[in-house]
Structure formats: C-alpha cells, structure tokens
Amino acid sequence: MKQIILLLILSLFTSCDNGDIEIPSFEFDSMIKSCGSLVLYRLNAEKTEALILHFDPTDLPTTEGITNIAITDSNCNYRVFSGAVSSDYFCSDLPPVSPTVITNWLAVPGEVNNIQISTSEVFLDGLLNGYKHHIELQNLVLEQNNQSITRTLYDFGYYITEL
C-alpha cells in the first residue's frame, strides 16, 4: 500500500503539464455574418473567436440542389483574437491593427472533407427573390502548432442570398 501511495505522490510531481496551450471553445453564435457573399463567419459570444469561410464568386449556387466544395486551408480557418472583433476586421481591404490574431487554425484538406451547400429557392409574392443555403462542414480538421480540432459534421448554418 505504501508503494502505491508513493507512486501516486511521485506521479503528481512528475506529470506533464500542457504549458500555455489552450484549445479554443469552438462555440459560436447561431447567426452567420458576412462580407458580401465571399466571406462568411460566425463569432463566439465574446467576439474573440471566429470560424471563417472564404468563397469564390461562383461557389454559392444559384440553382436548387446540393453542392460540395473541398475544404482547404485557403477557404476555411478558425481564428482566436486578442480582443473583440467587429465586421470591420472581415470587411476591410486591410484588416485593423487591433485586435491581433493570437492563433490561426487552418483547415486540413482531405478526400472526404467538404463544405456541403444545400440550396433552395426563396420566393416573395410569387417571384423568385433569392436562395437559401444550408452550409455544413463535413469531416472538418483544423490544425495549429501540432494540435487539431476535429468535427465530423458541423452545421455552419443558413445563409440567404438575394437577387
């Protein structure tokens, strides 16, 4: 019994700590914010973390159906900021100097990693008014400094484009 207690005490003093490594919460407000239809992002409640999608002009479909876009490090990233960010950060040609990016998690491309967009038509008074896009991230892997965040299926949310 004394040996077990001694081992437990020794393990407390020799156990590894993870230093200042902090895994972000990955919890966001439900509302998608945008800069045009090319940059979509969701912020956490404190506005210090953002999941960001970058689209090409032809990525959001203008027909009903399902579209899959491969996830890459250039179209999906997750940033942690030193303070609260506003839309100016995402919508300016040159981002503001403050707050700064503390960590930038980049998406890892893979064979089954997709941004899946399910598109339906939106009518107003019987006329086609735009498109409703349901965006899901499938098999999302984000990496930064040998750490990773993995989500098998992440519901990014709904985004509407108007004609």
MDAnalysis code that builds the backbone (N, CA, C; Angstrom):
import MDAnalysis as mda
import numpy as np

u = mda.Universe.empty(489, n_residues=163, atom_resindex=np.repeat(np.arange(163), 3), trajectory=True)
u.add_TopologyAttr("name", ["N", "CA", "C"] * 163)
u.add_TopologyAttr("resid", np.arange(1, 164))
u.add_TopologyAttr("resname", ["MET", "LYS", "GLN", "ILE", "ILE", "LEU", "LEU", "LEU", "ILE", "LEU", "SER", "LEU", "PHE", "THR", "SER", "CYS", "ASP", "ASN", "GLY", "ASP", "ILE", "GLU", "ILE", "PRO", "SER", "PHE", "GLU", "PHE", "ASP", "SER", "MET", "ILE", "LYS", "SER", "CYS", "GLY", "SER", "LEU", "VAL", "LEU", "TYR", "ARG", "LEU", "ASN", "ALA", "GLU", "LYS", "THR", "GLU", "ALA", "LEU", "ILE", "LEU", "HIS", "PHE", "ASP", "PRO", "THR", "ASP", "LEU", "PRO", "THR", "THR", "GLU", "GLY", "ILE", "THR", "ASN", "ILE", "ALA", "ILE", "THR", "ASP", "SER", "ASN", "CYS", "ASN", "TYR", "ARG", "VAL", "PHE", "SER", "GLY", "ALA", "VAL", "SER", "SER", "ASP", "TYR", "PHE", "CYS", "SER", "ASP", "LEU", "PRO", "PRO", "VAL", "SER", "PRO", "THR", "VAL", "ILE", "THR", "ASN", "TRP", "LEU", "ALA", "VAL", "PRO", "GLY", "GLU", "VAL", "ASN", "ASN", "ILE", "GLN", "ILE", "SER", "THR", "SER", "GLU", "VAL", "PHE", "LEU", "ASP", "GLY", "LEU", "LEU", "ASN", "GLY", "TYR", "LYS", "HIS", "HIS", "ILE", "GLU", "LEU", "GLN", "ASN", "LEU", "VAL", "LEU", "GLU", "GLN", "ASN", "ASN", "GLN", "SER", "ILE", "THR", "ARG", "THR", "LEU", "TYR", "ASP", "PHE", "GLY", "TYR", "TYR", "ILE", "THR", "GLU", "LEU"])
u.atoms.positions = np.array([
    [0.815, -1.188, 0.000],
    [0.000, 0.000, 0.000],
    [0.862, 1.257, 0.000],
    [1.957, 1.223, 0.775],
    [2.858, 2.378, 0.825],
    [3.462, 2.638, -0.547],
    [3.722, 1.581, -1.308],
    [4.310, 1.746, -2.632],
    [3.323, 2.437, -3.585],
    [2.051, 2.083, -3.462],
    [1.033, 2.704, -4.325],
    [0.899, 4.187, -3.999],
    [0.860, 4.523, -2.733],
    [0.763, 5.926, -2.318],
    [1.996, 6.692, -2.780],
    [3.176, 6.087, -2.640],
    [4.412, 6.716, -3.090],
    [4.389, 6.950, -4.595],
    [3.895, 5.978, -5.357],
    [3.785, 6.143, -6.808],
    [2.815, 7.265, -7.166],
    [1.702, 7.353, -6.469],
    [0.749, 8.430, -6.728],
    [1.360, 9.797, -6.436],
    [2.069, 9.915, -5.341],
    [2.713, 11.184, -4.996],
    [3.771, 11.543, -6.024],
    [4.581, 10.574, -6.435],
    [5.604, 10.830, -7.451],
    [4.983, 11.238, -8.782],
    [3.870, 10.599, -9.139],
    [3.242, 10.938, -10.415],
    [2.690, 12.361, -10.405],
    [2.255, 12.855, -9.256],
    [1.786, 14.235, -9.162],
    [2.911, 15.230, -9.437],
    [4.108, 14.925, -8.971],
    [5.233, 15.846, -9.137],
    [5.926, 15.707, -10.488],
    [5.748, 14.585, -11.154],
    [6.443, 14.376, -12.422],
    [5.512, 14.400, -13.619],
    [4.224, 14.636, -13.396],
    [3.298, 14.629, -14.521],
    [3.553, 15.835, -15.414],
    [3.219, 15.660, -16.684],
    [3.424, 16.731, -17.663],
    [2.279, 17.720, -17.570],
    [2.599, 18.983, -17.782],
    [1.518, 19.942, -17.949],
    [1.559, 20.417, -19.386],
    [0.493, 20.965, -19.841],
    [0.436, 21.389, -21.236],
    [0.864, 22.838, -21.409],
    [1.520, 23.418, -20.422],
    [2.017, 24.782, -20.549],
    [0.881, 25.746, -20.791],
    [1.088, 26.648, -21.738],
    [0.081, 27.652, -22.040],
    [-0.787, 27.266, -23.227],
    [-0.780, 25.992, -23.601],
    [-1.578, 25.556, -24.739],
    [-3.046, 25.634, -24.356],
    [-3.822, 26.307, -25.183],
    [-5.238, 26.476, -24.896],
    [-6.047, 26.060, -26.117],
    [-6.907, 25.086, -25.934],
    [-7.790, 24.676, -27.012],
    [-9.029, 25.577, -26.954],
    [-9.335, 26.290, -28.034],
    [-10.484, 27.193, -28.041],
    [-11.803, 26.446, -27.838],
    [-12.830, 27.186, -27.498],
    [-14.126, 26.592, -27.168],
    [-14.876, 26.051, -28.376],
    [-14.728, 26.671, -29.528],
    [-15.415, 26.268, -30.757],
    [-16.929, 26.304, -30.570],
    [-17.403, 27.307, -29.854],
    [-18.834, 27.527, -29.662],
    [-19.158, 28.922, -30.184],
    [-20.117, 28.990, -31.105],
    [-20.400, 30.245, -31.798],
    [-21.855, 30.648, -31.667],
    [-22.111, 31.964, -31.860],
    [-23.478, 32.443, -32.003],
    [-24.089, 31.747, -33.218],
    [-25.404, 31.624, -33.234],
    [-26.055, 30.910, -34.332],
    [-26.107, 31.724, -35.625],
    [-25.930, 33.019, -35.535],
    [-26.068, 33.885, -36.713],
    [-24.792, 33.924, -37.559],
    [-24.963, 33.695, -38.858],
    [-23.857, 33.838, -39.803],
    [-23.754, 35.312, -40.170],
    [-22.554, 35.847, -40.100],
    [-22.293, 37.219, -40.530],
    [-21.542, 37.122, -41.862],
    [-21.559, 38.204, -42.627],
    [-20.927, 38.124, -43.939],
    [-20.346, 39.460, -44.374],
    [-19.443, 39.353, -45.309],
    [-18.937, 40.485, -46.079],
    [-19.228, 40.127, -47.522],
    [-20.334, 40.634, -48.036],
    [-20.796, 40.186, -49.342],
    [-21.133, 38.709, -49.239],
    [-20.986, 37.995, -50.311],
    [-21.225, 36.552, -50.267],
    [-19.914, 35.778, -50.348],
    [-18.789, 36.480, -50.232],
    [-17.498, 35.807, -50.362],
    [-16.860, 35.430, -49.033],
    [-17.192, 36.142, -47.960],
    [-16.647, 35.829, -46.637],
    [-17.817, 35.656, -45.679],
    [-17.977, 34.441, -45.172],
    [-18.990, 34.155, -44.164],
    [-18.266, 33.774, -42.889],
    [-18.780, 34.245, -41.753],
    [-18.114, 33.925, -40.495],
    [-19.114, 33.871, -39.358],
    [-18.740, 33.119, -38.341],
    [-19.514, 33.046, -37.102],
    [-18.574, 33.387, -35.955],
    [-19.080, 34.174, -35.011],
    [-18.292, 34.611, -33.859],
    [-18.791, 33.937, -32.588],
    [-17.885, 33.799, -31.608],
    [-18.342, 33.341, -30.297],
    [-18.993, 34.520, -29.574],
    [-19.560, 34.270, -28.410],
    [-20.304, 35.307, -27.678],
    [-19.438, 36.519, -27.351],
    [-18.161, 36.299, -27.051],
    [-17.257, 37.406, -26.697],
    [-16.665, 38.098, -27.915],
    [-16.919, 37.552, -29.106],
    [-16.389, 38.065, -30.378],
    [-14.864, 38.001, -30.437],
    [-14.283, 37.006, -29.767],
    [-12.829, 36.829, -29.772],
    [-12.398, 35.580, -30.534],
    [-13.363, 34.809, -31.041],
    [-13.080, 33.630, -31.844],
    [-13.993, 33.655, -33.057],
    [-13.461, 33.236, -34.211],
    [-14.261, 33.246, -35.431],
    [-13.948, 32.025, -36.288],
    [-14.997, 31.410, -36.811],
    [-14.873, 30.370, -37.833],
    [-15.208, 31.045, -39.147],
    [-14.275, 31.008, -40.091],
    [-14.373, 31.828, -41.298],
    [-14.355, 30.950, -42.542],
    [-15.290, 31.203, -43.459],
    [-15.312, 30.540, -44.760],
    [-15.087, 31.589, -45.838],
    [-14.231, 31.277, -46.788],
    [-13.940, 32.170, -47.914],
    [-14.444, 31.478, -49.181],
    [-15.297, 32.160, -49.930],
    [-15.856, 31.573, -51.139],
    [-15.379, 32.315, -52.378],
    [-15.315, 31.595, -53.488],
    [-15.136, 32.206, -54.795],
    [-16.509, 32.708, -55.248],
    [-16.548, 33.664, -56.181],
    [-17.841, 34.219, -56.604],
    [-18.838, 33.172, -57.109],
    [-18.375, 32.054, -57.628],
    [-19.282, 31.041, -58.177],
    [-19.588, 29.912, -57.196],
    [-19.077, 29.969, -55.966],
    [-19.265, 28.871, -55.016],
    [-20.691, 28.746, -54.489],
    [-21.369, 29.861, -54.220],
    [-22.742, 29.779, -53.726],
    [-23.679, 29.603, -54.923],
    [-24.351, 28.461, -54.998],
    [-25.148, 28.125, -56.185],
    [-26.353, 29.035, -56.383],
    [-26.771, 29.142, -57.640],
    [-27.988, 29.878, -57.988],
    [-29.014, 28.924, -58.588],
    [-28.913, 27.662, -58.218],
    [-29.908, 26.650, -58.577],
    [-30.120, 25.757, -57.364],
    [-31.288, 25.139, -57.304],
    [-31.564, 24.234, -56.196],
    [-30.714, 22.980, -56.324],
    [-30.340, 22.431, -55.176],
    [-29.576, 21.192, -55.177],
    [-28.482, 21.224, -54.127],
    [-27.611, 20.228, -54.206],
    [-26.511, 20.096, -53.254],
    [-25.193, 20.288, -53.989],
    [-24.350, 21.124, -53.417],
    [-23.019, 21.406, -53.965],
    [-21.988, 21.063, -52.907],
    [-20.928, 20.383, -53.311],
    [-19.825, 20.074, -52.403],
    [-18.580, 20.814, -52.864],
    [-17.943, 21.490, -51.928],
    [-16.697, 22.205, -52.192],
    [-15.646, 21.610, -51.260],
    [-14.505, 21.253, -51.794],
    [-13.444, 20.679, -50.963],
    [-12.968, 21.703, -49.938],
    [-12.816, 21.251, -48.690],
    [-12.271, 22.113, -47.644],
    [-10.766, 22.194, -47.825],
    [-10.232, 23.426, -47.801],
    [-8.787, 23.633, -47.912],
    [-8.350, 24.662, -46.875],
    [-7.049, 24.833, -46.756],
    [-6.536, 25.840, -45.825],
    [-6.770, 27.261, -46.333],
    [-7.201, 27.416, -47.580],
    [-7.470, 28.759, -48.102],
    [-8.950, 29.132, -48.039],
    [-9.847, 28.165, -47.787],
    [-11.258, 28.533, -47.730],
    [-11.902, 28.315, -46.360],
    [-11.139, 27.826, -45.376],
    [-11.708, 27.621, -44.056],
    [-10.624, 27.783, -42.998],
    [-10.854, 28.666, -42.052],
    [-9.935, 28.794, -40.927],
    [-10.674, 29.267, -39.683],
    [-9.986, 29.127, -38.572],
    [-10.544, 29.430, -37.256],
    [-9.529, 30.304, -36.546],
    [-9.938, 31.512, -36.156],
    [-9.007, 32.446, -35.528],
    [-9.431, 32.788, -34.109],
    [-8.414, 32.940, -33.270],
    [-8.606, 33.423, -31.909],
    [-7.920, 34.780, -31.843],
    [-8.645, 35.790, -31.353],
    [-8.160, 37.167, -31.350],
    [-7.816, 37.639, -29.943],
    [-7.007, 38.695, -29.880],
    [-6.595, 39.269, -28.592],
    [-7.709, 40.091, -27.942],
    [-8.743, 40.414, -28.680],
    [-9.878, 41.180, -28.173],
    [-11.059, 40.987, -29.103],
    [-12.142, 41.691, -28.839],
    [-13.353, 41.561, -29.653],
    [-13.125, 42.150, -31.045],
    [-13.618, 41.430, -32.068],
    [-13.526, 41.910, -33.447],
    [-14.894, 42.407, -33.897],
    [-14.880, 43.290, -34.874],
    [-16.118, 43.791, -35.465],
    [-16.119, 43.411, -36.941],
    [-17.182, 43.777, -37.628],
    [-17.260, 43.475, -39.059],
    [-16.155, 44.191, -39.839],
    [-15.627, 45.294, -39.291],
    [-14.516, 45.996, -39.955],
    [-13.328, 45.065, -40.177],
    [-13.113, 44.170, -39.243],
    [-11.976, 43.258, -39.376],
    [-12.127, 42.401, -40.631],
    [-13.309, 41.905, -40.894],
    [-13.531, 40.984, -42.006],
    [-13.836, 41.699, -43.318],
    [-14.407, 42.891, -43.248],
    [-14.892, 43.559, -44.450],
    [-13.943, 44.607, -45.021],
    [-12.908, 44.964, -44.294],
    [-11.953, 45.957, -44.796],
    [-10.951, 45.296, -45.738],
    [-10.480, 46.072, -46.707],
    [-9.415, 45.558, -47.576],
    [-8.164, 45.263, -46.759],
    [-7.867, 46.148, -45.809],
    [-6.758, 45.928, -44.880],
    [-7.337, 45.778, -43.480],
    [-7.126, 44.624, -42.843],
    [-7.692, 44.438, -41.505],
    [-7.128, 45.450, -40.521],
    [-7.915, 45.818, -39.509],
    [-7.423, 46.746, -38.488],
    [-6.205, 46.176, -37.761],
    [-5.410, 47.056, -37.189],
    [-4.210, 46.645, -36.462],
    [-4.579, 45.918, -35.175],
    [-5.693, 46.312, -34.576],
    [-6.109, 45.700, -33.319],
    [-7.563, 45.271, -33.448],
    [-7.961, 44.161, -32.936],
    [-7.174, 43.192, -32.173],
    [-6.294, 42.350, -33.098],
    [-5.327, 41.710, -32.499],
    [-4.414, 40.866, -33.269],
    [-4.883, 39.415, -33.235],
    [-4.395, 38.643, -34.201],
    [-4.696, 37.213, -34.253],
    [-3.719, 36.503, -33.324],
    [-4.254, 35.822, -32.305],
    [-3.405, 35.057, -31.385],
    [-3.047, 33.716, -32.004],
    [-4.059, 33.021, -32.513],
    [-3.822, 31.746, -33.200],
    [-4.701, 31.678, -34.431],
    [-4.180, 31.029, -35.452],
    [-4.889, 30.843, -36.705],
    [-4.870, 29.354, -37.030],
    [-6.000, 28.702, -36.861],
    [-6.130, 27.283, -37.144],
    [-6.525, 27.149, -38.609],
    [-5.771, 26.368, -39.386],
    [-6.058, 26.191, -40.804],
    [-6.696, 24.831, -41.048],
    [-7.651, 24.795, -41.971],
    [-8.302, 23.536, -42.336],
    [-7.309, 22.641, -43.060],
    [-7.452, 21.352, -42.827],
    [-6.599, 20.346, -43.464],
    [-7.398, 19.713, -44.592],
    [-6.887, 19.796, -45.831],
    [-7.603, 19.164, -46.944],
    [-7.621, 17.643, -46.785],
    [-8.638, 17.028, -47.312],
    [-8.745, 15.575, -47.289],
    [-9.729, 15.115, -48.347],
    [-9.729, 13.825, -48.614],
    [-10.589, 13.291, -49.668],
    [-12.069, 13.438, -49.364],
    [-12.438, 13.399, -48.082],
    [-13.854, 13.455, -47.720],
    [-14.189, 14.722, -46.922],
    [-13.315, 15.711, -46.950],
    [-13.552, 16.964, -46.240],
    [-14.267, 17.912, -47.193],
    [-15.519, 18.250, -46.874],
    [-16.322, 19.070, -47.769],
    [-17.061, 20.169, -47.036],
    [-17.284, 21.249, -47.789],
    [-18.288, 22.231, -47.413],
    [-19.491, 21.845, -48.263],
    [-20.548, 21.342, -47.621],
    [-21.735, 20.939, -48.373],
    [-22.774, 22.047, -48.277],
    [-23.232, 22.496, -49.434],
    [-24.218, 23.574, -49.509],
    [-25.489, 23.023, -50.132],
    [-26.564, 23.009, -49.359],
    [-27.884, 22.602, -49.859],
    [-28.661, 23.879, -50.148],
    [-29.008, 24.070, -51.412],
    [-29.619, 25.330, -51.847],
    [-31.078, 25.125, -52.225],
    [-31.926, 26.052, -51.772],
    [-33.334, 26.070, -52.171],
    [-33.710, 27.492, -52.575],
    [-34.734, 27.582, -53.411],
    [-35.180, 28.892, -53.885],
    [-36.037, 29.583, -52.828],
    [-35.961, 30.914, -52.782],
    [-36.768, 31.724, -51.871],
    [-37.673, 32.607, -52.729],
    [-38.983, 32.527, -52.460],
    [-39.950, 33.315, -53.222],
    [-40.568, 34.382, -52.333],
    [-40.860, 35.539, -52.920],
    [-41.559, 36.628, -52.249],
    [-42.658, 37.105, -53.191],
    [-43.888, 37.035, -52.745],
    [-45.043, 37.413, -53.575],
    [-45.062, 36.650, -54.896],
    [-44.693, 35.377, -54.838],
    [-44.726, 34.529, -56.029],
    [-43.552, 34.685, -56.969],
    [-42.627, 35.583, -56.651],
    [-41.461, 35.807, -57.521],
    [-40.193, 35.299, -56.842],
    [-39.291, 34.744, -57.636],
    [-38.013, 34.282, -57.105],
    [-37.254, 35.479, -56.546],
    [-36.921, 35.406, -55.239],
    [-36.288, 36.535, -54.560],
    [-34.829, 36.252, -54.194],
    [-34.441, 34.975, -54.165],
    [-33.076, 34.636, -53.796],
    [-32.939, 33.164, -53.506],
    [-31.893, 32.829, -52.758],
    [-31.597, 31.427, -52.460],
    [-31.208, 31.277, -50.999],
    [-31.693, 30.190, -50.402],
    [-31.356, 29.860, -49.025],
    [-30.342, 28.716, -49.075],
    [-29.192, 28.941, -48.454],
    [-28.094, 27.972, -48.475],
    [-27.890, 27.407, -47.070],
    [-28.043, 26.109, -46.939],
    [-27.729, 25.442, -45.674],
    [-26.302, 24.914, -45.816],
    [-25.410, 25.382, -44.945],
    [-23.984, 25.073, -45.070],
    [-23.564, 24.149, -43.937],
    [-22.991, 23.011, -44.304],
    [-22.446, 22.055, -43.340],
    [-20.996, 21.769, -43.684],
    [-20.183, 21.635, -42.652],
    [-18.784, 21.259, -42.839],
    [-18.657, 19.786, -42.480],
    [-18.203, 18.991, -43.444],
    [-18.103, 17.554, -43.243],
    [-16.648, 17.151, -43.071],
    [-16.387, 16.429, -41.986],
    [-15.045, 15.925, -41.687],
    [-14.023, 17.049, -41.608],
    [-14.371, 18.076, -40.873],
    [-13.513, 19.243, -40.701],
    [-12.372, 18.915, -39.736],
    [-11.147, 19.188, -40.184],
    [-9.972, 19.075, -39.325],
    [-9.230, 20.400, -39.420],
    [-9.024, 21.049, -38.269],
    [-8.263, 22.299, -38.200],
    [-7.006, 22.022, -37.397],
    [-5.867, 22.540, -37.880],
    [-4.606, 22.305, -37.183],
    [-3.873, 23.611, -36.935],
    [-3.123, 23.604, -35.825],
    [-2.283, 24.734, -35.460],
    [-1.278, 24.232, -34.436],
    [0.014, 24.437, -34.705],
    [1.092, 24.038, -33.778],
    [0.941, 22.607, -33.259],
    [0.800, 21.665, -34.161],
    [0.700, 20.240, -33.827],
    [-0.507, 19.891, -32.965],
    [-1.511, 20.741, -32.939],
    [-2.773, 20.454, -32.272],
    [-3.849, 20.399, -33.342],
    [-4.937, 19.707, -33.054],
    [-6.017, 19.664, -34.032],
    [-7.376, 19.705, -33.352],
    [-8.322, 20.235, -34.096],
    [-9.731, 20.235, -33.727],
    [-10.431, 19.474, -34.842],
    [-11.248, 18.495, -34.477],
    [-11.933, 17.685, -35.473],
    [-13.432, 17.718, -35.219],
    [-14.182, 17.912, -36.284],
    [-15.642, 17.849, -36.228],
    [-16.097, 17.000, -37.409],
    [-16.762, 15.887, -37.121],
    [-17.253, 15.015, -38.185],
    [-18.296, 15.739, -39.023],
    [-19.224, 16.403, -38.346],
    [-20.251, 17.181, -39.038],
    [-20.492, 18.445, -38.230],
    [-20.285, 19.592, -38.854],
    [-20.509, 20.861, -38.178],
    [-21.518, 21.662, -38.987],
    [-22.651, 21.976, -38.360],
    [-23.699, 22.749, -39.011],
    [-23.330, 24.226, -38.924],
    [-22.801, 24.775, -40.009],
    [-22.397, 26.182, -40.038],
    [-23.618, 27.092, -39.995],
    [-24.721, 26.669, -40.636],
    [-25.956, 27.432, -40.553],
    [-26.544, 27.767, -41.913],
    [-27.499, 28.714, -41.886],
    [-28.206, 29.130, -43.085],
    [-27.772, 30.528, -43.491],
    [-27.610, 30.692, -44.804],
    [-27.254, 31.992, -45.368],
    [-28.133, 32.239, -46.573],
    [-28.712, 33.425, -46.669],
    [-29.612, 33.749, -47.779],
    [-28.971, 34.781, -48.688],
    [-28.987, 34.483, -49.978],
    [-28.548, 35.454, -50.978],
    [-29.791, 35.961, -51.707],
    [-29.825, 37.257, -51.927],
    [-30.953, 37.852, -52.620],
    [-30.577, 38.161, -54.057],
    [-31.584, 38.173, -54.920],
    [-31.336, 38.514, -56.335],
    [-31.213, 40.005, -56.506],
])
